[in-house]
């Protein structure tokens, strides 16, 4: 199982609606609107890196109001 944090920038005033919509996507375990350089932080999981990429590109990035994403896979050192 691969876990990742997805840092999201949104259009002004869209953070809450983006976080709420993303929370309903299968594979997303949490979605929070936050303050700072990013507007929403999402925790997601997938069976492998390819499925994680598909989740981000095909589902998360298609949510209206998102301007940029940064995916940070979790590593166990």
MMTF fields as JSON, N, C-alpha, C and O atoms, coordinates in Angstrom:
{
  "mmtfVersion": "1.0.0",
  "mmtfProducer": "UNKNOWN",
  "numBonds": 307,
  "numAtoms": 308,
  "numGroups": 77,
  "numChains": 1,
  "numModels": 1,
  "chainsPerModel": [1],
  "groupsPerChain": [77],
  "chainIdList": ["A"],
  "bondAtomList": [4, 2, 8, 6, 12, 10, 16, 14, 20, 18, 24, 22, 28, 26, 32, 30, 36, 34, 40, 38, 44, 42, 48, 46, 52, 50, 56, 54, 60, 58, 64, 62, 68, 66, 72, 70, 76, 74, 80, 78, 84, 82, 88, 86, 92, 90, 96, 94, 100, 98, 104, 102, 108, 106, 112, 110, 116, 114, 120, 118, 124, 122, 128, 126, 132, 130, 136, 134, 140, 138, 144, 142, 148, 146, 152, 150, 156, 154, 160, 158, 164, 162, 168, 166, 172, 170, 176, 174, 180, 178, 184, 182, 188, 186, 192, 190, 196, 194, 200, 198, 204, 202, 208, 206, 212, 210, 216, 214, 220, 218, 224, 222, 228, 226, 232, 230, 236, 234, 240, 238, 244, 242, 248, 246, 252, 250, 256, 254, 260, 258, 264, 262, 268, 266, 272, 270, 276, 274, 280, 278, 284, 282, 288, 286, 292, 290, 296, 294, 300, 298, 304, 302],
  "bondOrderList": [1, 1, 1, 1, 1, 1, 1, 1, 1, 1, 1, 1, 1, 1, 1, 1, 1, 1, 1, 1, 1, 1, 1, 1, 1, 1, 1, 1, 1, 1, 1, 1, 1, 1, 1, 1, 1, 1, 1, 1, 1, 1, 1, 1, 1, 1, 1, 1, 1, 1, 1, 1, 1, 1, 1, 1, 1, 1, 1, 1, 1, 1, 1, 1, 1, 1, 1, 1, 1, 1, 1, 1, 1, 1, 1, 1],
  "groupList": [{"groupName": "UNK", "atomNameList": ["N", "CA", "C", "O"], "elementList": ["N", "C", "C", "O"], "formalChargeList": [0, 0, 0, 0], "bondAtomList": [1, 0, 2, 1, 3, 2], "bondOrderList": [1, 1, 2], "singleLetterCode": "X", "chemCompType": "L-PEPTIDE LINKING"}],
  "groupTypeList": [0, 0, 0, 0, 0, 0, 0, 0, 0, 0, 0, 0, 0, 0, 0, 0, 0, 0, 0, 0, 0, 0, 0, 0, 0, 0, 0, 0, 0, 0, 0, 0, 0, 0, 0, 0, 0, 0, 0, 0, 0, 0, 0, 0, 0, 0, 0, 0, 0, 0, 0, 0, 0, 0, 0, 0, 0, 0, 0, 0, 0, 0, 0, 0, 0, 0, 0, 0, 0, 0, 0, 0, 0, 0, 0, 0, 0],
  "groupIdList": [1, 2, 3, 4, 5, 6, 7, 8, 9, 10, 11, 12, 13, 14, 15, 16, 17, 18, 19, 20, 21, 22, 23, 24, 25, 26, 27, 28, 29, 30, 31, 32, 33, 34, 35, 36, 37, 38, 39, 40, 41, 42, 43, 44, 45, 46, 47, 48, 49, 50, 51, 52, 53, 54, 55, 56, 57, 58, 59, 60, 61, 62, 63, 64, 65, 66, 67, 68, 69, 70, 71, 72, 73, 74, 75, 76, 77],
  "secStructList": [7, 3, 3, 3, 3, 3, 3, 3, 3, 3, 1, 6, 6, 7, 2, 2, 2, 2, 2, 2, 2, 2, 2, 6, 1, 6, 6, 3, 3, 3, 3, 3, 3, 7, 1, 1, 1, 7, 1, 3, 3, 3, 3, 3, 3, 3, 1, 1, 2, 2, 2, 2, 2, 2, 0, 0, 0, 0, 0, 4, 4, 4, 1, 6, 6, 3, 3, 3, 3, 3, 3, 3, 3, 7, 7, 7, 7],
  "xCoordList": [0.845, 0.0, 0.895, 1.858, 0.576, 1.298, 0.412, -0.767, 0.988, 0.288, 0.967, 2.171, 0.198, 0.766, -0.052, -1.241, 0.62, -0.059, -0.109, 0.883, -1.243, -1.4, -1.677, -2.698, -0.756, -0.879, -1.525, -1.078, -2.574, -3.388, -3.532, -3.813, -3.335, -3.651, -4.948, -5.158, -5.821, -7.121, -7.32, -6.553, -8.353, -8.779, -9.251, -9.649, -9.208, -9.629, -11.068, -11.962, -11.269, -12.601, -13.106, -14.26, -12.272, -12.725, -12.215, -12.566, -11.404, -10.769, -11.788, -11.635, -12.813, -13.786, -14.534, -14.726, -14.958, -15.704, -14.8, -15.236, -13.548, -12.603, -12.344, -12.383, -12.081, -11.817, -13.006, -12.83, -14.216, -15.413, -15.603, -15.938, -15.392, -15.563, -14.512, -14.825, -13.266, -12.187, -12.399, -12.027, -12.986, -13.217, -14.056, -13.956, -14.874, -15.721, -15.083, -15.722, -13.847, -13.166, -12.614, -11.925, -12.902, -12.333, -10.805, -10.206, -10.187, -8.736, -8.272, -7.132, -9.151, -8.824, -9.232, -10.389, -8.279, -8.568, -8.865, -9.536, -8.371, -8.725, -8.503, -7.668, -9.265, -9.168, -9.511, -10.633, -8.539, -8.708, -8.349, -7.362, -9.155, -8.739, -7.892, -8.22, -6.797, -5.794, -5.396, -5.794, -4.604, -4.049, -2.577, -1.975, -2.006, -0.599, -0.454, -1.37, 0.681, 0.921, 0.02, -0.158, -0.547, -1.495, -2.854, -2.942, -3.901, -5.262, -5.944, -6.83, -5.527, -6.116, -4.978, -4.074, -5.029, -4.087, -4.904, -5.831, -4.535, -5.254, -4.306, -3.133, -4.808, -4.056, -4.768, -5.988, -3.993, -4.563, -3.774, -2.631, -4.414, -3.742, -4.136, -5.226, -3.215, -3.452, -2.617, -1.702, -2.95, -2.229, -0.772, 0.103, -0.509, 0.857, 1.003, 0.03, 2.201, 2.486, 1.694, 1.239, 1.521, 0.745, -0.701, -1.254, -1.308, -2.69, -2.779, -3.769, -1.753, -1.722, -1.688, -2.414, -0.853, -0.785, -2.114, -2.534, -2.778, -4.084, -5.107, -5.928, -5.064, -5.969, -5.769, -6.735, -4.516, -4.226, -4.602, -5.298, -4.159, -4.363, -5.816, -6.385, -6.408, -7.745, -8.879, -9.955, -8.65, -9.756, -9.523, -10.334, -8.431, -8.199, -8.03, -8.684, -7.175, -6.91, -8.103, -8.092, -9.11, -10.304, -11.34, -12.37, -11.081, -12.008, -11.922, -10.835, -13.074, -13.12, -12.621, -13.0, -11.774, -11.25, -9.803, -9.193, -9.237, -7.837, -6.941, -7.193, -5.886, -4.94, -3.607, -2.912, -3.239, -1.956, -1.975, -2.593, -1.287, -1.138, 0.333, 1.119, 0.682, 2.017, 1.815, 1.29, 2.224, 2.03, 3.304, 4.382, 3.179, 4.314, 4.105, 3.43, 4.673, 4.525, 5.195, 6.244, 4.589, 5.148, 6.223, 6.014, 7.381, 8.466, 8.73, 8.518, 9.177, 9.519, 11.02, 11.515, 11.741, 13.197, 13.694, 14.902],
  "yCoordList": [-1.172, 0.0, 1.241, 1.319, 2.194, 3.461, 4.557, 4.659, 5.374, 6.506, 7.784, 7.793, 8.864, 10.142, 11.293, 11.161, 12.424, 13.681, 14.451, 14.512, 15.031, 15.844, 17.268, 17.54, 18.168, 19.57, 20.302, 20.181, 21.06, 21.631, 23.136, 23.627, 23.854, 25.28, 25.413, 24.726, 26.312, 26.492, 27.942, 28.828, 28.157, 29.518, 30.149, 29.442, 31.464, 32.179, 31.82, 31.857, 31.471, 31.158, 29.76, 29.451, 28.904, 27.563, 26.441, 25.282, 26.743, 25.692, 24.751, 23.532, 25.296, 24.452, 23.532, 22.355, 24.047, 23.217, 22.168, 21.044, 22.527, 21.558, 20.445, 19.268, 20.8, 19.791, 18.856, 17.647, 19.409, 18.584, 17.625, 16.458, 18.105, 17.229, 16.129, 14.978, 16.478, 15.491, 14.427, 13.27, 14.798, 13.841, 12.652, 11.572, 12.826, 11.744, 10.852, 9.911, 11.12, 10.315, 9.041, 9.119, 7.866, 6.622, 6.671, 7.076, 6.262, 6.312, 7.489, 7.511, 8.474, 9.617, 9.261, 8.928, 9.333, 8.995, 10.223, 10.115, 11.397, 12.647, 13.812, 13.752, 14.874, 16.075, 17.27, 17.386, 18.152, 19.28, 20.583, 20.645, 21.637, 22.946, 23.579, 23.493, 24.217, 24.744, 26.159, 26.636, 26.822, 28.126, 27.945, 26.926, 28.924, 28.864, 28.83, 29.233, 28.356, 28.369, 27.404, 27.559, 26.413, 25.497, 25.697, 26.127, 25.383, 25.612, 24.346, 24.408, 23.199, 21.91, 20.894, 20.878, 20.054, 18.94, 17.658, 17.52, 16.722, 15.459, 14.318, 14.347, 13.325, 12.077, 11.032, 10.885, 10.307, 9.314, 8.018, 7.992, 6.941, 5.645, 4.919, 5.107, 4.081, 3.283, 2.009, 1.917, 1.04, -0.237, -0.096, -0.797, 0.821, 1.015, 2.44, 3.194, 2.805, 4.165, 4.501, 5.635, 3.552, 3.811, 4.167, 5.109, 3.43, 3.729, 5.067, 5.787, 5.397, 6.702, 7.811, 8.799, 7.652, 8.643, 8.78, 9.893, 7.672, 7.723, 8.438, 9.203, 8.194, 8.869, 10.379, 11.138, 10.806, 12.247, 12.871, 13.886, 12.291, 12.9, 12.78, 13.75, 11.614, 11.388, 11.876, 12.214, 11.916, 12.264, 13.569, 14.491, 13.656, 14.845, 16.086, 17.099, 16.029, 17.224, 17.653, 18.752, 16.83, 17.193, 17.94, 18.36, 18.11, 18.853, 20.335, 20.909, 20.938, 22.344, 23.232, 23.044, 24.195, 25.145, 24.904, 25.739, 23.771, 23.477, 24.155, 24.08, 24.821, 25.458, 24.711, 24.77, 23.999, 23.3, 22.218, 22.385, 21.096, 20.034, 19.657, 19.81, 19.164, 18.625, 17.337, 17.368, 16.206, 14.903, 14.499, 14.489, 14.164, 13.797, 12.373, 12.194, 11.358, 9.988, 9.822, 10.411, 9.025, 8.731, 7.665, 6.673, 7.87, 6.878, 6.403, 7.143, 5.213, 4.646, 4.415, 3.474, 5.255, 5.206, 4.368, 4.214],
  "zCoordList": [0.0, 0.0, 0.0, 0.763, -0.846, -0.948, -0.368, -0.707, 0.509, 1.097, 0.625, 0.369, 0.509, 0.08, 0.631, 0.92, 0.769, 1.048, -0.258, -0.984, -0.556, -1.765, -1.298, -0.667, -1.615, -1.239, -2.401, -3.542, -2.116, -3.188, -3.016, -1.923, -4.105, -4.166, -4.949, -5.948, -4.48, -5.126, -5.537, -5.159, -6.307, -6.597, -5.288, -4.363, -5.212, -4.007, -3.652, -4.496, -2.384, -1.897, -2.195, -1.897, -2.778, -3.183, -2.272, -2.493, -1.265, -0.469, 0.175, 0.099, 0.8, 1.507, 0.551, 0.854, -0.594, -1.537, -2.183, -2.43, -2.456, -3.018, -2.007, -2.366, -0.749, 0.287, 0.454, 0.604, 0.43, 0.591, -0.573, -0.367, -1.794, -2.959, -2.988, -3.291, -2.674, -2.701, -1.626, -1.823, -0.506, 0.589, 0.13, 0.713, -0.894, -1.386, -2.433, -2.905, -2.807, -3.824, -3.185, -2.167, -3.76, -3.228, -3.249, -4.245, -2.156, -2.026, -1.187, -0.726, -0.984, -0.133, 1.293, 1.548, 2.222, 3.613, 4.466, 5.493, 4.048, 4.722, 3.778, 2.876, 4.001, 3.169, 4.057, 4.552, 4.253, 5.168, 4.471, 3.737, 4.698, 4.217, 5.32, 6.503, 4.907, 5.828, 5.407, 4.345, 6.258, 5.894, 5.546, 5.885, 4.878, 4.496, 2.996, 2.28, 2.5, 1.051, 0.274, -0.934, 0.962, 0.329, 0.985, 2.134, 0.25, 0.72, 1.224, 2.077, 0.693, 1.072, 1.177, 0.342, 2.201, 2.321, 2.373, 3.17, 1.502, 1.358, 1.697, 1.324, 2.393, 2.57, 1.735, 1.808, 0.941, 0.032, 0.12, 0.576, -0.331, -0.377, -1.65, -2.189, -2.114, -3.316, -3.206, -2.388, -4.038, -4.017, -4.455, -3.946, -5.408, -5.906, -6.432, -6.47, -6.832, -7.29, -8.549, -8.699, -9.448, -10.667, -10.333, -10.901, -9.428, -9.038, -8.306, -8.443, -7.535, -6.874, -7.915, -7.798, -8.925, -10.004, -10.723, -11.043, -10.98, -11.637, -10.763, -11.269, -9.452, -8.524, -8.59, -8.661, -8.566, -8.57, -9.907, -9.938, -10.997, -12.317, -12.79, -13.291, -12.636, -13.203, -12.301, -12.793, -10.991, -10.102, -9.354, -9.449, -8.613, -7.794, -8.662, -8.415, -9.664, -10.479, -11.325, -11.88, -11.436, -12.193, -11.365, -11.894, -10.08, -9.231, -9.586, -9.653, -9.811, -10.203, -9.066, -7.91, -9.398, -8.433, -8.058, -7.391, -8.475, -8.174, -9.205, -10.408, -8.717, -9.63, -9.689, -10.703, -8.596, -8.586, -7.517, -6.466, -7.794, -6.795, -6.662, -7.596, -5.483, -5.233, -4.448, -3.334, -5.014, -4.382, -3.664, -4.257, -2.379, -1.536, -1.003, 0.011, -1.671, -1.18, 0.184, 0.444, 1.042, 2.352, 2.182, 1.484, 2.825, 2.8, 4.226, 5.186, 4.346, 5.645, 5.674, 5.054, 6.379, 6.402, 7.566, 7.744]
}
